[in-house]
Amino acid sequence: MNVNMMEIKVPELGESIQEVQISHWLKQEGQWVENGEDIVEVESEKASQSLSAPSAGVLQKIFFQDGEFAKVGQVIAQLDPKGNPPAGKAKSETPKSASPKGKPNAKSDQTQVMPAAERSVHDNRVPISNVQPTGPGGRTLKEDVQRAIQRQPTGAPSSTSKAAPAPTGPGPTAPPSATTPKPPGPRGINAPAKLSETELANLSVVRQETVTPMSMIRRTIANRLVEAQSAAALLTTFNEIDMQPVMDLRKKYQEPFQAKHGVKLGFMSFFAKASVEGLKRFPAVNSEVRGTDIVSRNFYDLGVAIGGGKGLVVPVLRNVHRLSFAEIEREIGLFAQLAQDNKLKPADLEGGTFTISNGGVYGSLLSTPIVNPPQSGILGLHAIQPRPIALDGQVVIRPMMYIALTYDHRIVDGREAVGFLKTIKEVLEEPARLFLEV
């Protein structure tokens, strides 16, 4: 190795993490990078993280490509700190088109079409040549296809569904001509009698299969879900909440709250505080099974499921019983931003005692969430919908939300699970209880 080269190694990311997957190189060979500039995204079994350049210089050599796995401590790239910075950062703007091993860079030669994008192309008969990819590494995403559909003139036929000219013969018994459409192709695709090379290429893309390795986070999620289903006795119970009191409270105090604390007052802080109250009354839901023992806790570290750049992650809010509404909202906002930027650290995801998952933000009306081992409970929130209910002998329309508690029946009885949900319902339908502790 050239003594002038600086090695970029996979750092220690946590006690149990021995391997990472290279998600995406942000810089290519030959490019100039600044000191501290992010150059690669890696994914462990717990979180995604960006690695930065330890010095300014030229990224000389990349040893592991996107999707490949590297051990902690392995050298994944070399940096030449004595490389000359190009005028105007020219090297940063013109990355090489070849991979480190001398093989053509597949991403620069052929756009990778993601499965959801393929289905959208097929369903909407959109020429793939009209779609501008914007995904990492030049990948074509479903959103790219939707944008291409919106750009099409209204009523414009797609290349795969052009109508054949009407026959000019004397009637239905006229012999078929070269312009007579052929019978429908596979799966009902009405292909024209003669396809251009571009149209044939489009059809071949639609019919392709894409095989991608399961990410480390997805593998971990899969293993933990299977573990939860096989190791715990899971049961789900439900209730519903009239959200009008909380909505009225938010509407009344939203502006002064935001002006004072610099953050919006959301629903999650109410549910976090209500969950703490429920866990105090029913401590079994805040416990875990450890061998043949039950481990109970007098602290409340709540995991909050957040959609991030790599999928769903569950960062943990520590000591929620000591946090104010503003502190809860501020921490959730910070975690959401870190998740979007793939900058969450493994320590941010470890050690929760209970989890809250809000499927309602995606439109879910009802679900049975799965606990996050070794926890014994998870609260599922759902969409708020106006529904008729009986109130004081009258039928009224109120904003209602279904809530669900999935729990480990080995240590949580049905009475405790129902009582926990009733506590959530009581304190949110009368929010003053959160402040009066009654």
Solvent accessible surface area in square Angstrom, and as a share of the most:
residue,aa,sasa,rsa
1,M,145,0.65
2,N,78,0.40
3,V,137,0.79
4,N,67,0.34
5,M,30,0.13
6,M,65,0.29
7,E,64,0.29
8,I,8,0.04
9,K,103,0.44
10,V,2,0.01
11,P,52,0.33
12,E,141,0.63
13,L,19,0.10
14,G,26,0.25
15,E,177,0.79
16,S,66,0.43
17,I,3,0.02
18,Q,121,0.54
19,E,50,0.22
20,V,0,0.00
21,Q,11,0.05
22,I,0,0.00
23,S,19,0.12
24,H,37,0.17
25,W,7,0.03
26,L,68,0.34
27,K,28,0.12
28,Q,57,0.25
29,E,19,0.08
30,G,19,0.18
31,Q,11,0.05
32,W,20,0.07
33,V,0,0.00
34,E,71,0.32
35,N,104,0.53
36,G,47,0.45
37,E,57,0.25
38,D,47,0.24
39,I,0,0.00
40,V,0,0.00
41,E,29,0.13
42,V,0,0.00
43,E,4,0.02
44,S,1,0.01
45,E,55,0.25
46,K,56,0.24
47,A,5,0.04
48,S,7,0.05
49,Q,30,0.14
50,S,20,0.13
51,L,15,0.07
52,S,54,0.35
53,A,2,0.02
54,P,71,0.45
55,S,25,0.16
56,A,31,0.24
57,G,0,0.00
58,V,10,0.05
59,L,0,0.00
60,Q,80,0.35
61,K,72,0.30
62,I,5,0.02
63,F,72,0.30
64,F,36,0.15
65,Q,54,0.24
66,D,38,0.20
67,G,25,0.24
68,E,66,0.29
69,F,67,0.28
70,A,1,0.01
71,K,110,0.47
72,V,33,0.19
73,G,41,0.39
74,Q,74,0.33
75,V,41,0.24
76,I,0,0.00
77,A,0,0.00
78,Q,28,0.12
79,L,0,0.00
80,D,26,0.14
81,P,44,0.28
82,K,145,0.61
83,G,14,0.14
84,N,120,0.62
85,P,81,0.51
86,P,24,0.15
87,A,99,0.77
88,G,66,0.64
89,K,80,0.34
90,A,48,0.37
91,K,80,0.34
92,S,26,0.17
93,E,123,0.55
94,T,99,0.58
95,P,67,0.42
96,K,121,0.51
97,S,79,0.51
98,A,54,0.42
99,S,22,0.14
100,P,18,0.11
101,K,131,0.56
102,G,64,0.61
103,K,130,0.55
104,P,104,0.65
105,N,36,0.18
106,A,74,0.57
107,K,60,0.25
108,S,67,0.43
109,D,103,0.54
110,Q,116,0.52
111,T,55,0.32
112,Q,52,0.23
113,V,13,0.08
114,M,46,0.21
115,P,57,0.36
116,A,35,0.27
117,A,0,0.00
118,E,15,0.07
119,R,146,0.53
120,S,7,0.05
121,V,2,0.01
122,H,49,0.22
123,D,101,0.52
124,N,63,0.32
125,R,66,0.24
126,V,3,0.02
127,P,13,0.08
128,I,32,0.16
129,S,79,0.51
130,N,77,0.39
131,V,12,0.07
132,Q,120,0.53
133,P,38,0.24
134,T,85,0.49
135,G,8,0.08
136,P,75,0.47
137,G,22,0.22
138,G,30,0.29
139,R,47,0.17
140,T,3,0.02
141,L,53,0.27
142,K,97,0.41
143,E,99,0.45
144,D,2,0.01
145,V,0,0.00
146,Q,66,0.29
147,R,100,0.36
148,A,2,0.02
149,I,46,0.23
150,Q,147,0.65
151,R,141,0.51
152,Q,50,0.22
153,P,99,0.62
154,T,147,0.86
155,G,76,0.73
156,A,42,0.33
157,P,101,0.64
158,S,11,0.07
159,S,20,0.13
160,T,10,0.06
161,S,57,0.36
162,K,116,0.49
163,A,101,0.78
164,A,44,0.34
165,P,89,0.56
166,A,85,0.66
167,P,112,0.71
168,T,139,0.81
169,G,38,0.36
170,P,134,0.84
171,G,32,0.31
172,P,143,0.90
173,T,126,0.73
174,A,27,0.21
175,P,111,0.70
176,P,114,0.72
177,S,66,0.42
178,A,96,0.75
179,T,66,0.38
180,T,58,0.34
181,P,81,0.51
182,K,123,0.52
183,P,112,0.71
184,P,90,0.56
185,G,26,0.25
186,P,94,0.59
187,R,199,0.73
188,G,44,0.42
189,I,11,0.06
190,N,95,0.49
191,A,28,0.22
192,P,30,0.19
193,A,35,0.27
194,K,181,0.77
195,L,35,0.18
196,S,57,0.37
197,E,152,0.68
198,T,74,0.43
199,E,13,0.06
200,L,97,0.48
201,A,50,0.39
202,N,4,0.02
203,L,30,0.15
204,S,59,0.38
205,V,24,0.14
206,V,23,0.13
207,R,117,0.43
208,Q,85,0.38
209,E,161,0.72
210,T,43,0.25
211,V,138,0.79
212,T,70,0.41
213,P,84,0.53
214,M,100,0.45
215,S,36,0.23
216,M,12,0.05
217,I,10,0.05
218,R,109,0.40
219,R,90,0.33
220,T,30,0.17
221,I,44,0.22
222,A,36,0.28
223,N,103,0.53
224,R,88,0.32
225,L,69,0.35
226,V,102,0.58
227,E,82,0.37
228,A,1,0.01
229,Q,109,0.48
230,S,92,0.59
231,A,62,0.48
232,A,21,0.16
233,A,48,0.38
234,L,46,0.23
235,L,85,0.42
236,T,31,0.18
237,T,26,0.15
238,F,89,0.37
239,N,39,0.20
240,E,58,0.26
241,I,0,0.00
242,D,12,0.06
243,M,0,0.00
244,Q,50,0.22
245,P,35,0.22
246,V,0,0.00
247,M,67,0.30
248,D,75,0.39
249,L,45,0.22
250,R,53,0.20
251,K,175,0.74
252,K,141,0.60
253,Y,98,0.37
254,Q,37,0.16
255,E,141,0.63
256,P,76,0.48
257,F,30,0.13
258,Q,72,0.32
259,A,90,0.70
260,K,162,0.69
261,H,60,0.27
262,G,66,0.64
263,V,30,0.17
264,K,130,0.55
265,L,10,0.05
266,G,17,0.17
267,F,54,0.23
268,M,26,0.12
269,S,0,0.00
270,F,3,0.01
271,F,1,0.00
272,A,0,0.00
273,K,40,0.17
274,A,0,0.00
275,S,0,0.00
276,V,7,0.04
277,E,36,0.16
278,G,0,0.00
279,L,1,0.00
280,K,107,0.45
281,R,90,0.33
282,F,35,0.15
283,P,71,0.45
284,A,20,0.15
285,V,0,0.00
286,N,1,0.00
287,S,1,0.01
288,E,11,0.05
289,V,36,0.20
290,R,140,0.51
291,G,70,0.67
292,T,142,0.83
293,D,90,0.46
294,I,109,0.55
295,V,38,0.22
296,S,76,0.49
297,R,40,0.15
298,N,128,0.66
299,F,78,0.33
300,Y,21,0.08
301,D,13,0.07
302,L,0,0.00
303,G,1,0.01
304,V,4,0.02
305,A,16,0.12
306,I,18,0.09
307,G,36,0.35
308,G,17,0.16
309,G,41,0.39
310,K,76,0.32
311,G,29,0.28
312,L,82,0.41
313,V,17,0.10
314,V,38,0.22
315,P,1,0.00
316,V,5,0.03
317,L,1,0.00
318,R,92,0.33
319,N,52,0.27
320,V,0,0.00
321,H,54,0.24
322,R,183,0.67
323,L,27,0.14
324,S,54,0.35
325,F,30,0.12
326,A,4,0.03
327,E,69,0.31
328,I,0,0.00
329,E,17,0.08
330,R,110,0.40
331,E,58,0.26
332,I,25,0.13
333,G,40,0.38
334,L,106,0.53
335,F,24,0.10
336,A,38,0.30
337,Q,101,0.45
338,L,46,0.23
339,A,4,0.03
340,Q,110,0.49
341,D,58,0.30
342,N,18,0.09
343,K,80,0.34
344,L,5,0.02
345,K,110,0.47
346,P,10,0.06
347,A,67,0.52
348,D,34,0.18
349,L,34,0.17
350,E,70,0.31
351,G,55,0.53
352,G,13,0.12
353,T,1,0.00
354,F,0,0.00
355,T,3,0.02
356,I,0,0.00
357,S,25,0.16
358,N,36,0.18
359,G,20,0.19
360,G,15,0.15
361,V,105,0.60
362,Y,154,0.59
363,G,54,0.52
364,S,35,0.23
365,L,77,0.38
366,L,95,0.47
367,S,48,0.31
368,T,84,0.49
369,P,22,0.14
370,I,52,0.27
371,V,3,0.02
372,N,43,0.22
373,P,16,0.10
374,P,80,0.50
375,Q,11,0.05
376,S,1,0.01
377,G,0,0.00
378,I,11,0.06
379,L,0,0.00
380,G,2,0.02
381,L,3,0.02
382,H,2,0.01
383,A,18,0.14
384,I,56,0.28
385,Q,72,0.32
386,P,103,0.65
387,R,40,0.14
388,P,88,0.56
389,I,36,0.18
390,A,88,0.68
391,L,71,0.35
392,D,137,0.71
393,G,77,0.74
394,Q,120,0.53
395,V,118,0.68
396,V,46,0.27
397,I,113,0.58
398,R,60,0.22
399,P,19,0.12
400,M,6,0.03
401,M,7,0.03
402,Y,62,0.23
403,I,0,0.00
404,A,0,0.00
405,L,0,0.00
406,T,4,0.02
407,Y,4,0.02
408,D,3,0.02
409,H,78,0.35
410,R,127,0.46
411,I,22,0.11
412,V,0,0.00
413,D,78,0.41
414,G,29,0.28
415,R,172,0.63
416,E,26,0.12
417,A,0,0.00
418,V,71,0.41
419,G,13,0.13
420,F,0,0.00
421,L,2,0.01
422,K,99,0.42
423,T,3,0.02
424,I,0,0.00
425,K,57,0.24
426,E,61,0.27
427,V,0,0.00
428,L,0,0.00
429,E,47,0.21
430,E,97,0.43
431,P,15,0.10
432,A,57,0.44
433,R,65,0.24
434,L,29,0.14
435,F,125,0.52
436,L,122,0.61
437,E,138,0.62
438,V,92,0.53
